[in-house]
Protein backbone atom coordinates (compact mmCIF):
# COMPACT_ATOMS: atom_id res chain seq x y z
CA UNK A 1 0.00 0.00 0.00
CA UNK A 2 1.45 3.36 -1.02
CA UNK A 3 0.93 6.05 1.60
CA UNK A 4 1.30 9.80 1.48
CA UNK A 5 4.58 10.99 2.95
CA UNK A 6 4.21 11.38 6.72
CA UNK A 7 6.47 14.38 7.27
CA UNK A 8 5.40 14.51 10.92
CA UNK A 9 7.96 11.74 11.51
CA UNK A 10 10.91 13.95 10.52
CA UNK A 11 9.58 17.49 10.98
CA UNK A 12 12.18 18.21 13.69
CA UNK A 13 14.99 17.15 11.31
CA UNK A 14 13.67 18.54 8.03
CA UNK A 15 15.41 21.92 8.02
CA UNK A 16 18.74 20.27 8.78
CA UNK A 17 18.88 18.34 5.51
CA UNK A 18 16.56 20.24 3.15
CA UNK A 19 18.73 23.30 2.60
CA UNK A 20 18.13 23.97 -1.10
CA UNK A 21 17.56 27.66 -1.86
CA UNK A 22 18.03 27.89 -5.64
CA UNK A 23 14.33 28.57 -6.14
CA UNK A 24 14.09 31.42 -3.61
CA UNK A 25 15.14 34.29 -5.93
CA UNK A 26 12.66 33.02 -8.53
CA UNK A 27 9.73 33.11 -6.12
CA UNK A 28 10.76 36.46 -4.64
CA UNK A 29 10.86 37.90 -8.15
CA UNK A 30 7.45 36.52 -9.06
CA UNK A 31 5.89 37.61 -5.76
CA UNK A 32 7.25 41.15 -6.14
CA UNK A 33 4.69 41.72 -8.89
CA UNK A 34 1.78 41.33 -6.45
CA UNK A 35 0.66 43.57 -3.60
CA UNK A 36 -2.17 41.44 -2.25
CA UNK A 37 -2.12 38.27 -0.16
CA UNK A 38 -0.33 35.34 -1.82
CA UNK A 39 -1.37 31.73 -1.27
CA UNK A 40 1.45 29.21 -0.80
CA UNK A 41 0.42 25.57 -0.82
CA UNK A 42 2.22 22.63 0.81
CA UNK A 43 4.47 25.15 2.53
CA UNK A 44 6.09 22.75 5.03
CA UNK A 45 8.37 24.46 7.56
CA UNK A 46 8.41 27.74 5.64
CA UNK A 47 11.51 27.19 3.51
CA UNK A 48 10.07 29.44 0.77
CA UNK A 49 7.56 31.29 2.95
CA UNK A 50 10.00 32.99 5.29
CA UNK A 51 12.14 34.60 2.57
CA UNK A 52 8.92 35.85 0.96
CA UNK A 53 7.77 37.29 4.29
CA UNK A 54 11.18 38.90 4.80
CA UNK A 55 10.71 40.51 1.38
CA UNK A 56 7.51 42.17 2.57
CA UNK A 57 4.89 39.84 1.09
CA UNK A 58 1.56 39.04 2.73
CA UNK A 59 1.02 35.27 2.81
CA UNK A 60 -1.52 32.58 3.48
CA UNK A 61 0.37 29.29 3.94
CA UNK A 62 -1.27 25.86 3.81
CA UNK A 63 0.08 22.37 4.57
CA UNK A 64 -1.37 19.05 5.75
CA UNK A 65 1.41 18.25 8.28
CA UNK A 66 0.74 19.73 11.70
CA UNK A 67 4.29 19.00 12.88
CA UNK A 68 5.82 20.79 9.89
CA UNK A 69 3.57 23.79 10.53
CA UNK A 70 4.55 23.73 14.21
CA UNK A 71 8.21 24.07 13.18
CA UNK A 72 7.22 26.93 10.85
CA UNK A 73 5.35 28.74 13.64
CA UNK A 74 8.27 28.34 16.04
CA UNK A 75 10.71 29.75 13.47
CA UNK A 76 8.72 32.98 13.15
CA UNK A 77 7.68 33.30 16.80
CA UNK A 78 8.13 36.87 17.98
CA UNK A 79 8.31 38.24 14.45
CA UNK A 80 5.53 40.46 13.21
CA UNK A 81 5.10 38.73 9.86
CA UNK A 82 1.82 39.15 7.94
CA UNK A 83 1.05 35.45 7.56
CA UNK A 84 -1.91 33.17 8.11
CA UNK A 85 -0.85 29.53 8.62
CA UNK A 86 -3.53 26.90 8.02
CA UNK A 87 -3.57 23.11 8.24
CA UNK A 88 -5.51 21.78 5.26
CA UNK A 89 -5.26 19.15 2.53
CA UNK A 90 -4.83 20.82 -0.85
CA UNK A 91 -7.24 18.30 -2.41
CA UNK A 92 -9.95 19.74 -0.15
CA UNK A 93 -8.81 23.35 -0.31
CA UNK A 94 -11.59 25.65 0.90
CA UNK A 95 -10.48 29.10 2.08
CA UNK A 96 -13.56 31.06 0.95
CA UNK A 97 -11.49 33.67 -0.86
CA UNK A 98 -9.52 34.13 -4.05
CA UNK A 99 -5.92 35.12 -4.71
CA UNK A 100 -4.03 36.93 -7.44
CA UNK A 101 -1.02 34.62 -7.03
CA UNK A 102 -0.90 31.00 -5.87
CA UNK A 103 2.38 29.08 -5.67
CA UNK A 104 3.06 25.37 -5.24
CA UNK A 105 6.83 25.03 -4.72
CA UNK A 106 9.22 22.08 -4.44
CA UNK A 107 7.45 19.71 -6.85
CA UNK A 108 4.86 18.93 -4.21
CA UNK A 109 1.94 18.10 -6.50
CA UNK A 110 3.57 14.71 -7.16
CA UNK A 111 3.18 13.82 -3.46
CA UNK A 112 -0.51 13.30 -4.27
CA UNK A 113 -0.64 9.65 -5.27
CA UNK A 114 -3.45 9.39 -7.79
CA UNK A 115 -4.17 11.17 -11.05
CA UNK A 116 -7.74 11.84 -9.93
CA UNK A 117 -6.61 13.52 -6.71
CA UNK A 118 -3.91 15.49 -8.51
CA UNK A 119 -6.61 16.83 -10.83
CA UNK A 120 -8.88 17.52 -7.85
CA UNK A 121 -6.12 19.54 -6.18
CA UNK A 122 -5.61 21.59 -9.34
CA UNK A 123 -9.37 22.05 -9.60
CA UNK A 124 -9.51 23.44 -6.05
CA UNK A 125 -6.53 25.68 -6.77
CA UNK A 126 -8.17 27.05 -9.93
CA UNK A 127 -11.30 27.82 -7.90
CA UNK A 128 -9.18 29.97 -5.55
CA UNK A 129 -7.64 32.08 -8.33
CA UNK A 130 -8.97 35.51 -9.16
CA UNK A 131 -9.80 36.18 -12.83
CA UNK A 132 -6.45 36.73 -14.56
CA UNK A 133 -4.75 35.39 -11.44
CA UNK A 134 -1.43 33.53 -11.72
CA UNK A 135 -0.64 30.01 -10.52
CA UNK A 136 2.97 28.79 -10.43
CA UNK A 137 3.38 25.02 -10.20
CA UNK A 138 6.80 23.38 -10.04
CA UNK A 139 7.40 19.75 -10.96
CA UNK A 140 10.33 17.43 -11.47
CA UNK A 141 10.72 16.29 -15.06
CA UNK A 142 10.00 12.54 -15.08
CA UNK A 143 12.27 12.02 -18.10
CA UNK A 144 15.33 12.95 -16.04
CA UNK A 145 14.11 12.19 -12.50
CA UNK A 146 13.19 8.55 -13.12
CA UNK A 147 16.74 7.70 -14.17
CA UNK A 148 17.63 7.64 -10.46
CA UNK A 149 14.49 5.72 -9.41
CA UNK A 150 16.33 2.42 -9.72
CA UNK A 151 16.21 0.96 -6.20
CA UNK A 152 19.86 1.77 -5.42
CA UNK A 153 20.49 3.27 -1.98
CA UNK A 154 22.35 6.55 -2.24
CA UNK A 155 23.79 8.72 0.51
CA UNK A 156 22.29 12.20 0.36
CA UNK A 157 24.78 13.70 2.76
CA UNK A 158 25.92 14.36 6.32
CA UNK A 159 24.25 17.20 8.21
CA UNK A 160 24.98 18.93 11.48
CA UNK A 161 22.10 18.94 13.97
CA UNK A 162 23.83 20.86 16.77
CA UNK A 163 27.26 21.06 18.41
CA UNK A 164 27.02 17.50 19.64
CA UNK A 165 25.07 15.68 16.93
CA UNK A 166 25.29 14.97 13.24
CA UNK A 167 23.02 13.06 10.89
CA UNK A 168 23.50 10.92 7.79
CA UNK A 169 20.61 10.70 5.33
CA UNK A 170 20.32 8.03 2.62
CA UNK A 171 17.58 7.29 0.14
CA UNK A 172 16.37 4.46 -2.07
CA UNK A 173 13.39 4.53 -4.42
CA UNK A 174 12.11 2.70 -7.46
CA UNK A 175 9.56 3.45 -10.16
CA UNK A 176 6.67 1.05 -10.66
CA UNK A 177 5.41 1.43 -14.24
CA UNK A 178 2.18 -0.39 -13.40
CA UNK A 179 1.11 2.16 -10.79
CA UNK A 180 3.10 5.16 -12.03
CA UNK A 181 4.38 5.65 -8.48
CA UNK A 182 7.94 5.98 -7.24
CA UNK A 183 8.23 4.33 -3.84
CA UNK A 184 11.02 3.83 -1.37
CA UNK A 185 12.50 5.06 1.88
CA UNK A 186 14.74 7.69 3.40
CA UNK A 187 17.00 6.53 6.20
CA UNK A 188 18.19 8.80 9.01
CA UNK A 189 21.10 7.91 11.29
CA UNK A 190 21.93 10.27 14.13
CA UNK A 191 25.34 10.21 15.85
CA UNK A 192 26.62 11.86 19.02
CA UNK A 193 29.89 13.80 19.35
CA UNK A 194 31.84 10.56 19.85
CA UNK A 195 30.50 9.09 16.61
CA UNK A 196 28.16 6.65 18.34
CA UNK A 197 24.91 5.90 16.56
CA UNK A 198 22.12 7.04 18.89
CA UNK A 199 18.99 6.98 16.75
CA UNK A 200 17.61 5.64 13.49
CA UNK A 201 14.49 6.71 11.63
CA UNK A 202 12.92 5.52 8.39
CA UNK A 203 10.52 7.59 6.30
CA UNK A 204 8.41 5.96 3.60
CA UNK A 205 8.59 8.04 0.42
CA UNK A 206 5.98 7.78 -2.33
CA UNK A 207 5.30 10.17 -5.18
CA UNK A 208 3.56 10.08 -8.53
CA UNK A 209 5.48 11.95 -11.25
CA UNK A 210 3.44 14.10 -13.60
CA UNK A 211 4.48 14.29 -17.24
CA UNK A 212 4.27 17.46 -19.29
CA UNK A 213 1.57 15.95 -21.49
CA UNK A 214 -0.59 14.92 -18.51
CA UNK A 215 -0.19 18.29 -16.83
CA UNK A 216 -1.27 20.06 -20.01
CA UNK A 217 -4.36 17.84 -20.14
CA UNK A 218 -5.14 18.86 -16.56
CA UNK A 219 -4.94 22.58 -17.21
CA UNK A 220 -6.91 22.39 -20.45
CA UNK A 221 -9.92 21.26 -18.40
CA UNK A 222 -9.56 23.95 -15.75
CA UNK A 223 -9.70 27.26 -17.59
CA UNK A 224 -5.99 27.82 -17.07
CA UNK A 225 -3.77 29.24 -19.80
CA UNK A 226 -0.07 28.42 -20.04
CA UNK A 227 1.86 31.68 -20.09
CA UNK A 228 5.30 30.16 -19.57
CA UNK A 229 7.19 26.94 -18.88
CA UNK A 230 10.80 26.90 -17.68
CA UNK A 231 13.33 24.13 -17.30
CA UNK A 232 15.01 25.71 -14.27
CA UNK A 233 14.68 28.60 -11.83
CA UNK A 234 16.75 30.88 -14.03
CA UNK A 235 13.85 30.73 -16.52
CA UNK A 236 15.77 28.84 -19.16
CA UNK A 237 13.77 27.02 -21.81
CA UNK A 238 12.24 23.70 -20.85
CA UNK A 239 13.78 20.84 -22.86
CA UNK A 240 11.98 17.58 -22.16
CA UNK A 241 15.00 15.31 -22.62
CA UNK A 242 17.42 17.26 -20.44
CA UNK A 243 15.69 19.71 -18.08
CA UNK A 244 15.47 18.72 -14.41
CA UNK A 245 12.32 20.72 -13.76
CA UNK A 246 9.04 21.79 -15.30
CA UNK A 247 8.09 25.18 -13.88
CA UNK A 248 4.67 26.24 -15.11
CA UNK A 249 3.31 29.76 -14.98
CA UNK A 250 -0.44 29.65 -15.56
CA UNK A 251 -3.12 32.31 -15.76
CA UNK A 252 -6.80 32.00 -14.90
CA UNK A 253 -8.91 33.01 -17.88
CA UNK A 254 -10.85 36.18 -17.07
CA UNK A 255 -14.49 36.73 -18.05
CA UNK A 256 -15.06 37.61 -21.67
CA UNK A 257 -15.78 41.29 -22.35
C-alpha atoms as a printed R data frame, in Angstrom:
    type eleno elety resid chain resno       x      y       z
1   ATOM     1    CA   UNK     A     1   0.000  0.000   0.000
2   ATOM     2    CA   UNK     A     2   1.447  3.362  -1.021
3   ATOM     3    CA   UNK     A     3   0.928  6.049   1.600
4   ATOM     4    CA   UNK     A     4   1.297  9.803   1.479
5   ATOM     5    CA   UNK     A     5   4.581 10.989   2.952
6   ATOM     6    CA   UNK     A     6   4.208 11.377   6.724
7   ATOM     7    CA   UNK     A     7   6.471 14.384   7.271
8   ATOM     8    CA   UNK     A     8   5.400 14.511  10.915
9   ATOM     9    CA   UNK     A     9   7.958 11.742  11.508
10  ATOM    10    CA   UNK     A    10  10.911 13.954  10.517
11  ATOM    11    CA   UNK     A    11   9.580 17.490  10.979
12  ATOM    12    CA   UNK     A    12  12.181 18.209  13.686
13  ATOM    13    CA   UNK     A    13  14.991 17.146  11.310
14  ATOM    14    CA   UNK     A    14  13.672 18.535   8.035
15  ATOM    15    CA   UNK     A    15  15.414 21.917   8.023
16  ATOM    16    CA   UNK     A    16  18.745 20.273   8.775
17  ATOM    17    CA   UNK     A    17  18.880 18.337   5.513
18  ATOM    18    CA   UNK     A    18  16.560 20.243   3.151
19  ATOM    19    CA   UNK     A    19  18.726 23.298   2.603
20  ATOM    20    CA   UNK     A    20  18.132 23.975  -1.097
21  ATOM    21    CA   UNK     A    21  17.561 27.660  -1.864
22  ATOM    22    CA   UNK     A    22  18.034 27.894  -5.640
23  ATOM    23    CA   UNK     A    23  14.331 28.573  -6.139
24  ATOM    24    CA   UNK     A    24  14.095 31.417  -3.613
25  ATOM    25    CA   UNK     A    25  15.144 34.293  -5.933
26  ATOM    26    CA   UNK     A    26  12.662 33.017  -8.528
27  ATOM    27    CA   UNK     A    27   9.726 33.113  -6.115
28  ATOM    28    CA   UNK     A    28  10.757 36.464  -4.640
29  ATOM    29    CA   UNK     A    29  10.861 37.896  -8.147
30  ATOM    30    CA   UNK     A    30   7.448 36.519  -9.059
31  ATOM    31    CA   UNK     A    31   5.890 37.610  -5.761
32  ATOM    32    CA   UNK     A    32   7.249 41.152  -6.136
33  ATOM    33    CA   UNK     A    33   4.690 41.723  -8.892
34  ATOM    34    CA   UNK     A    34   1.779 41.326  -6.445
35  ATOM    35    CA   UNK     A    35   0.658 43.571  -3.603
36  ATOM    36    CA   UNK     A    36  -2.174 41.438  -2.253
37  ATOM    37    CA   UNK     A    37  -2.118 38.272  -0.164
38  ATOM    38    CA   UNK     A    38  -0.326 35.344  -1.821
39  ATOM    39    CA   UNK     A    39  -1.368 31.730  -1.273
40  ATOM    40    CA   UNK     A    40   1.451 29.213  -0.805
41  ATOM    41    CA   UNK     A    41   0.418 25.566  -0.824
42  ATOM    42    CA   UNK     A    42   2.220 22.626   0.813
43  ATOM    43    CA   UNK     A    43   4.474 25.152   2.535
44  ATOM    44    CA   UNK     A    44   6.086 22.748   5.034
45  ATOM    45    CA   UNK     A    45   8.368 24.464   7.555
46  ATOM    46    CA   UNK     A    46   8.413 27.742   5.637
47  ATOM    47    CA   UNK     A    47  11.507 27.195   3.512
48  ATOM    48    CA   UNK     A    48  10.070 29.440   0.774
49  ATOM    49    CA   UNK     A    49   7.561 31.290   2.950
50  ATOM    50    CA   UNK     A    50   9.999 32.986   5.294
51  ATOM    51    CA   UNK     A    51  12.143 34.596   2.568
52  ATOM    52    CA   UNK     A    52   8.918 35.852   0.964
53  ATOM    53    CA   UNK     A    53   7.770 37.287   4.287
54  ATOM    54    CA   UNK     A    54  11.177 38.895   4.803
55  ATOM    55    CA   UNK     A    55  10.715 40.509   1.381
56  ATOM    56    CA   UNK     A    56   7.508 42.165   2.572
57  ATOM    57    CA   UNK     A    57   4.892 39.844   1.088
58  ATOM    58    CA   UNK     A    58   1.558 39.042   2.726
59  ATOM    59    CA   UNK     A    59   1.024 35.273   2.814
60  ATOM    60    CA   UNK     A    60  -1.519 32.580   3.480
61  ATOM    61    CA   UNK     A    61   0.367 29.289   3.939
62  ATOM    62    CA   UNK     A    62  -1.269 25.857   3.807
63  ATOM    63    CA   UNK     A    63   0.079 22.374   4.572
64  ATOM    64    CA   UNK     A    64  -1.372 19.046   5.751
65  ATOM    65    CA   UNK     A    65   1.408 18.251   8.276
66  ATOM    66    CA   UNK     A    66   0.740 19.734  11.704
67  ATOM    67    CA   UNK     A    67   4.286 18.996  12.878
68  ATOM    68    CA   UNK     A    68   5.824 20.794   9.895
69  ATOM    69    CA   UNK     A    69   3.567 23.787  10.531
70  ATOM    70    CA   UNK     A    70   4.549 23.730  14.207
71  ATOM    71    CA   UNK     A    71   8.206 24.069  13.177
72  ATOM    72    CA   UNK     A    72   7.219 26.933  10.851
73  ATOM    73    CA   UNK     A    73   5.347 28.742  13.636
74  ATOM    74    CA   UNK     A    74   8.267 28.337  16.043
75  ATOM    75    CA   UNK     A    75  10.709 29.751  13.469
76  ATOM    76    CA   UNK     A    76   8.719 32.976  13.153
77  ATOM    77    CA   UNK     A    77   7.675 33.301  16.796
78  ATOM    78    CA   UNK     A    78   8.126 36.872  17.983
79  ATOM    79    CA   UNK     A    79   8.309 38.242  14.450
80  ATOM    80    CA   UNK     A    80   5.530 40.461  13.209
81  ATOM    81    CA   UNK     A    81   5.097 38.727   9.864
82  ATOM    82    CA   UNK     A    82   1.823 39.146   7.943
83  ATOM    83    CA   UNK     A    83   1.046 35.451   7.559
84  ATOM    84    CA   UNK     A    84  -1.908 33.165   8.110
85  ATOM    85    CA   UNK     A    85  -0.848 29.530   8.625
86  ATOM    86    CA   UNK     A    86  -3.530 26.899   8.016
87  ATOM    87    CA   UNK     A    87  -3.566 23.115   8.237
88  ATOM    88    CA   UNK     A    88  -5.506 21.781   5.258
89  ATOM    89    CA   UNK     A    89  -5.256 19.154   2.533
90  ATOM    90    CA   UNK     A    90  -4.833 20.815  -0.854
91  ATOM    91    CA   UNK     A    91  -7.237 18.301  -2.412
92  ATOM    92    CA   UNK     A    92  -9.949 19.735  -0.146
93  ATOM    93    CA   UNK     A    93  -8.811 23.355  -0.308
94  ATOM    94    CA   UNK     A    94 -11.589 25.646   0.901
95  ATOM    95    CA   UNK     A    95 -10.480 29.098   2.076
96  ATOM    96    CA   UNK     A    96 -13.557 31.059   0.955
97  ATOM    97    CA   UNK     A    97 -11.491 33.672  -0.860
98  ATOM    98    CA   UNK     A    98  -9.523 34.131  -4.055
99  ATOM    99    CA   UNK     A    99  -5.921 35.123  -4.709
100 ATOM   100    CA   UNK     A   100  -4.031 36.929  -7.444
101 ATOM   101    CA   UNK     A   101  -1.015 34.617  -7.031
102 ATOM   102    CA   UNK     A   102  -0.899 30.999  -5.871
103 ATOM   103    CA   UNK     A   103   2.376 29.077  -5.668
104 ATOM   104    CA   UNK     A   104   3.058 25.368  -5.239
105 ATOM   105    CA   UNK     A   105   6.833 25.028  -4.717
106 ATOM   106    CA   UNK     A   106   9.217 22.078  -4.445
107 ATOM   107    CA   UNK     A   107   7.454 19.708  -6.847
108 ATOM   108    CA   UNK     A   108   4.857 18.929  -4.208
109 ATOM   109    CA   UNK     A   109   1.939 18.096  -6.496
110 ATOM   110    CA   UNK     A   110   3.568 14.707  -7.156
111 ATOM   111    CA   UNK     A   111   3.179 13.824  -3.460
112 ATOM   112    CA   UNK     A   112  -0.510 13.298  -4.269
113 ATOM   113    CA   UNK     A   113  -0.641  9.654  -5.271
114 ATOM   114    CA   UNK     A   114  -3.453  9.395  -7.788
115 ATOM   115    CA   UNK     A   115  -4.166 11.170 -11.054
116 ATOM   116    CA   UNK     A   116  -7.744 11.840  -9.925
117 ATOM   117    CA   UNK     A   117  -6.606 13.517  -6.711
118 ATOM   118    CA   UNK     A   118  -3.913 15.492  -8.511
119 ATOM   119    CA   UNK     A   119  -6.605 16.833 -10.831
120 ATOM   120    CA   UNK     A   120  -8.882 17.521  -7.852
121 ATOM   121    CA   UNK     A   121  -6.119 19.535  -6.181
122 ATOM   122    CA   UNK     A   122  -5.609 21.593  -9.341
123 ATOM   123    CA   UNK     A   123  -9.366 22.048  -9.603
124 ATOM   124    CA   UNK     A   124  -9.513 23.442  -6.051
125 ATOM   125    CA   UNK     A   125  -6.531 25.684  -6.775
126 ATOM   126    CA   UNK     A   126  -8.169 27.049  -9.927
127 ATOM   127    CA   UNK     A   127 -11.304 27.825  -7.900
128 ATOM   128    CA   UNK     A   128  -9.179 29.972  -5.552
129 ATOM   129    CA   UNK     A   129  -7.645 32.080  -8.330
130 ATOM   130    CA   UNK     A   130  -8.972 35.507  -9.162
131 ATOM   131    CA   UNK     A   131  -9.804 36.182 -12.831
132 ATOM   132    CA   UNK     A   132  -6.447 36.735 -14.562
133 ATOM   133    CA   UNK     A   133  -4.746 35.392 -11.437
134 ATOM   134    CA   UNK     A   134  -1.426 33.526 -11.720
135 ATOM   135    CA   UNK     A   135  -0.644 30.007 -10.524
136 ATOM   136    CA   UNK     A   136   2.971 28.787 -10.429
137 ATOM   137    CA   UNK     A   137   3.381 25.022 -10.204
138 ATOM   138    CA   UNK     A   138   6.805 23.382 -10.041
139 ATOM   139    CA   UNK     A   139   7.397 19.750 -10.958
140 ATOM   140    CA   UNK     A   140  10.326 17.434 -11.466
141 ATOM   141    CA   UNK     A   141  10.723 16.293 -15.058
142 ATOM   142    CA   UNK     A   142  10.003 12.544 -15.076
143 ATOM   143    CA   UNK     A   143  12.270 12.017 -18.096
144 ATOM   144    CA   UNK     A   144  15.331 12.948 -16.042
145 ATOM   145    CA   UNK     A   145  14.108 12.186 -12.504
146 ATOM   146    CA   UNK     A   146  13.186  8.554 -13.123
147 ATOM   147    CA   UNK     A   147  16.738  7.700 -14.168
148 ATOM   148    CA   UNK     A   148  17.634  7.639 -10.459
149 ATOM   149    CA   UNK     A   149  14.487  5.716  -9.408
150 ATOM   150    CA   UNK     A   150  16.333  2.417  -9.716
151 ATOM   151    CA   UNK     A   151  16.209  0.965  -6.199
152 ATOM   152    CA   UNK     A   152  19.857  1.770  -5.423
153 ATOM   153    CA   UNK     A   153  20.490  3.269  -1.983
154 ATOM   154    CA   UNK     A   154  22.350  6.551  -2.243
155 ATOM   155    CA   UNK     A   155  23.792  8.718   0.505
156 ATOM   156    CA   UNK     A   156  22.290 12.199   0.361
157 ATOM   157    CA   UNK     A   157  24.781 13.704   2.762
158 ATOM   158    CA   UNK     A   158  25.920 14.364   6.319
159 ATOM   159    CA   UNK     A   159  24.252 17.197   8.207
160 ATOM   160    CA   UNK     A   160  24.980 18.933  11.481
161 ATOM   161    CA   UNK     A   161  22.099 18.940  13.971
162 ATOM   162    CA   UNK     A   162  23.827 20.855  16.773
163 ATOM   163    CA   UNK     A   163  27.262 21.065  18.405
164 ATOM   164    CA   UNK     A   164  27.016 17.495  19.644
165 ATOM   165    CA   UNK     A   165  25.074 15.684  16.925
166 ATOM   166    CA   UNK     A   166  25.292 14.969  13.235
167 ATOM   167    CA   UNK     A   167  23.018 13.058  10.885
168 ATOM   168    CA   UNK     A   168  23.496 10.917   7.792
169 ATOM   169    CA   UNK     A   169  20.608 10.696   5.327
170 ATOM   170    CA   UNK     A   170  20.322  8.033   2.620
171 ATOM   171    CA   UNK     A   171  17.579  7.285   0.141
172 ATOM   172    CA   UNK     A   172  16.366  4.463  -2.071
173 ATOM   173    CA   UNK     A   173  13.389  4.527  -4.420
174 ATOM   174    CA   UNK     A   174  12.109  2.696  -7.459
175 ATOM   175    CA   UNK     A   175   9.564  3.446 -10.157
176 ATOM   176    CA   UNK     A   176   6.670  1.046 -10.657
177 ATOM   177    CA   UNK     A   177   5.410  1.430 -14.243
178 ATOM   178    CA   UNK     A   178   2.176 -0.387 -13.397
179 ATOM   179    CA   UNK     A   179   1.108  2.162 -10.791
180 ATOM   180    CA   UNK     A   180   3.101  5.162 -12.034
181 ATOM   181    CA   UNK     A   181   4.378  5.649  -8.482
182 ATOM   182    CA   UNK     A   182   7.941  5.984  -7.242
183 ATOM   183    CA   UNK     A   183   8.225  4.331  -3.839
184 ATOM   184    CA   UNK     A   184  11.016  3.830  -1.370
185 ATOM   185    CA   UNK     A   185  12.501  5.062   1.880
186 ATOM   186    CA   UNK     A   186  14.741  7.693   3.396
187 ATOM   187    CA   UNK     A   187  16.998  6.534   6.199
188 ATOM   188    CA   UNK     A   188  18.187  8.799   9.012
189 ATOM   189    CA   UNK     A   189  21.097  7.907  11.285
190 ATOM   190    CA   UNK     A   190  21.934 10.268  14.135
191 ATOM   191    CA   UNK     A   191  25.335 10.207  15.849
192 ATOM   192    CA   UNK     A   192  26.624 11.862  19.020
193 ATOM   193    CA   UNK     A   193  29.890 13.797  19.351
194 ATOM   194    CA   UNK     A   194  31.845 10.560  19.850
195 ATOM   195    CA   UNK     A   195  30.496  9.087  16.610
196 ATOM   196    CA   UNK     A   196  28.165  6.646  18.336
197 ATOM   197    CA   UNK     A   197  24.912  5.899  16.559
198 ATOM   198    CA   UNK     A   198  22.123  7.039  18.893
199 ATOM   199    CA   UNK     A   199  18.991  6.979  16.749
200 ATOM   200    CA   UNK     A   200  17.611  5.641  13.489
201 ATOM   201    CA   UNK     A   201  14.493  6.709  11.630
202 ATOM   202    CA   UNK     A   202  12.921  5.524   8.392
203 ATOM   203    CA   UNK     A   203  10.516  7.591   6.305
204 ATOM   204    CA   UNK     A   204   8.406  5.962   3.604
205 ATOM   205    CA   UNK     A   205   8.589  8.037   0.417
206 ATOM   206    CA   UNK     A   206   5.977  7.778  -2.332
207 ATOM   207    CA   UNK     A   207   5.303 10.167  -5.183
208 ATOM   208    CA   UNK     A   208   3.563 10.079  -8.532
209 ATOM   209    CA   UNK     A   209   5.484 11.945 -11.252
210 ATOM   210    CA   UNK     A   210   3.441 14.102 -13.601
211 ATOM   211    CA   UNK     A   211   4.484 14.288 -17.241
212 ATOM   212    CA   UNK     A   212   4.273 17.458 -19.286
213 ATOM   213    CA   UNK     A   213   1.566 15.951 -21.487
214 ATOM   214    CA   UNK     A   214  -0.587 14.916 -18.513
215 ATOM   215    CA   UNK     A   215  -0.191 18.289 -16.829
216 ATOM   216    CA   UNK     A   216  -1.268 20.061 -20.011
217 ATOM   217    CA   UNK     A   217  -4.356 17.836 -20.136
218 ATOM   218    CA   UNK     A   218  -5.142 18.859 -16.560
219 ATOM   219    CA   UNK     A   219  -4.944 22.578 -17.213
220 ATOM   220    CA   UNK     A   220  -6.909 22.386 -20.454
221 ATOM   221    CA   UNK     A   221  -9.918 21.256 -18.404
222 ATOM   222    CA   UNK     A   222  -9.565 23.953 -15.755
223 ATOM   223    CA   UNK     A   223  -9.701 27.262 -17.593
224 ATOM   224    CA   UNK     A   224  -5.986 27.824 -17.068
225 ATOM   225    CA   UNK     A   225  -3.765 29.236 -19.798
226 ATOM   226    CA   UNK     A   226  -0.068 28.415 -20.036
227 ATOM   227    CA   UNK     A   227   1.859 31.678 -20.095
228 ATOM   228    CA   UNK     A   228   5.298 30.157 -19.567
229 ATOM   229    CA   UNK     A   229   7.191 26.936 -18.876
230 ATOM   230    CA   UNK     A   230  10.801 26.898 -17.684
231 ATOM   231    CA   UNK     A   231  13.335 24.126 -17.297
232 ATOM   232    CA   UNK     A   232  15.010 25.714 -14.272
233 ATOM   233    CA   UNK     A   233  14.678 28.602 -11.827
234 ATOM   234    CA   UNK     A   234  16.753 30.884 -14.033
235 ATOM   235    CA   UNK     A   235  13.853 30.729 -16.516
236 ATOM   236    CA   UNK     A   236  15.768 28.843 -19.165
237 ATOM   237    CA   UNK     A   237  13.768 27.022 -21.811
238 ATOM   238    CA   UNK     A   238  12.235 23.695 -20.850
239 ATOM   239    CA   UNK     A   239  13.783 20.844 -22.857
240 ATOM   240    CA   UNK     A   240  11.976 17.582 -22.163
241 ATOM   241    CA   UNK     A   241  15.002 15.312 -22.624
242 ATOM   242    CA   UNK     A   242  17.425 17.258 -20.438
243 ATOM   243    CA   UNK     A   243  15.691 19.711 -18.084
244 ATOM   244    CA   UNK     A   244  15.473 18.724 -14.413
245 ATOM   245    CA   UNK     A   245  12.321 20.723 -13.762
246 ATOM   246    CA   UNK     A   246   9.043 21.788 -15.299
247 ATOM   247    CA   UNK     A   247   8.088 25.183 -13.882
248 ATOM   248    CA   UNK     A   248   4.666 26.240 -15.107
249 ATOM   249    CA   UNK     A   249   3.309 29.761 -14.981
250 ATOM   250    CA   UNK     A   250  -0.439 29.652 -15.555
251 ATOM   251    CA   UNK     A   251  -3.116 32.306 -15.763
252 ATOM   252    CA   UNK     A   252  -6.797 31.999 -14.903
253 ATOM   253    CA   UNK     A   253  -8.908 33.008 -17.879
254 ATOM   254    CA   UNK     A   254 -10.852 36.175 -17.071
255 ATOM   255    CA   UNK     A   255 -14.485 36.731 -18.052
256 ATOM   256    CA   UNK     A   256 -15.064 37.615 -21.675
257 ATOM   257    CA   UNK     A   257 -15.776 41.288 -22.351
